[in-house]
């Protein structure tokens, strides 16, 4: 893990022989009823070059033109990696 302050993380991985960095950020959802869960999802973004700092935004992982939300950081990392495996050939 490269950075981990403010509950987000950036992890360096090698995909198809290329170094990539995947950033996972929490994404809070406001609900009328706070007892409805989940109230927090996660987003993933990727970088093809090492990000300059933890506030870099990267390329958001999207699905059908919308930011894809994940129920866990592991799900976000896994989906982003699989997406990059098909993109970086």
C-alpha positions as CSV (number, residue, x, y, z in Angstrom):
1,X,0.0,0.0,0.0
2,X,1.4,3.4,-1.0
3,X,-0.8,5.9,0.8
4,X,-3.5,5.1,3.4
5,X,-4.5,8.4,5.1
6,X,-8.2,9.6,5.1
7,X,-9.4,6.0,4.7
8,X,-8.3,5.7,1.1
9,X,-5.5,3.7,-0.3
10,X,-3.3,3.5,-3.4
11,X,-1.9,0.1,-4.2
12,X,0.8,-0.7,-6.8
13,X,0.2,-3.8,-8.9
14,X,1.7,-5.3,-12.0
15,X,-0.9,-6.0,-14.7
16,X,0.3,-7.8,-17.9
17,X,3.8,-6.7,-17.1
18,X,3.0,-3.1,-16.6
19,X,3.0,-1.2,-13.3
20,X,-0.3,0.4,-12.4
21,X,-1.6,2.1,-9.3
22,X,-5.2,1.5,-8.1
23,X,-6.8,4.0,-5.7
24,X,-9.8,3.1,-3.6
25,X,-11.8,5.8,-1.9
26,X,-14.8,5.6,0.4
27,X,-18.0,7.0,-1.1
28,X,-20.7,8.0,1.5
29,X,-24.3,7.7,0.5
30,X,-26.9,9.9,2.3
31,X,-30.1,8.0,3.1
32,X,-33.4,9.4,4.3
33,X,-33.3,6.5,6.8
34,X,-29.8,6.1,8.3
35,X,-30.7,2.5,9.2
36,X,-30.7,1.4,5.5
37,X,-27.4,-0.1,4.7
38,X,-24.9,0.2,3.2
39,X,-24.4,3.9,3.6
40,X,-20.8,3.6,2.4
41,X,-19.6,2.3,-0.9
42,X,-16.1,2.5,-2.5
43,X,-14.9,3.8,-5.8
44,X,-11.8,2.8,-7.7
45,X,-9.5,4.8,-10.0
46,X,-6.3,3.8,-11.7
47,X,-3.0,5.4,-12.8
48,X,-0.6,4.2,-15.4
49,X,2.1,6.3,-13.9
50,X,2.9,6.6,-10.2
51,X,0.6,9.3,-8.7
52,X,2.4,12.4,-7.4
53,X,0.5,12.4,-4.1
54,X,-2.5,10.8,-2.4
55,X,-4.9,13.5,-3.7
56,X,-4.3,12.6,-7.3
57,X,-7.6,11.7,-9.0
58,X,-6.7,9.1,-11.6
59,X,-9.1,7.5,-14.1
60,X,-12.3,6.4,-12.4
61,X,-13.6,2.9,-13.0
62,X,-16.9,3.3,-14.7
63,X,-19.7,1.0,-16.0
64,X,-22.1,2.2,-18.7
65,X,-20.7,5.8,-18.3
66,X,-21.4,6.0,-14.6
67,X,-18.9,5.7,-11.7
68,X,-19.0,2.1,-10.5
69,X,-19.7,1.7,-6.7
70,X,-18.4,-1.3,-4.8
71,X,-19.5,-2.7,-1.4
72,X,-15.9,-3.3,-0.2
73,X,-12.3,-2.2,-1.0
74,X,-11.4,-5.7,-2.0
75,X,-14.3,-5.8,-4.6
76,X,-13.1,-2.4,-5.9
77,X,-9.5,-3.6,-6.3
78,X,-10.5,-6.9,-7.9
79,X,-12.8,-5.3,-10.4
80,X,-10.3,-2.6,-11.3
81,X,-7.5,-5.1,-11.8
82,X,-9.7,-7.3,-14.1
83,X,-10.7,-4.2,-16.1
84,X,-7.1,-3.3,-16.5
85,X,-6.1,-6.8,-17.6
86,X,-8.4,-6.6,-20.6
87,X,-7.3,-3.0,-21.4
88,X,-3.6,-3.4,-21.1
89,X,-2.7,-6.1,-23.6
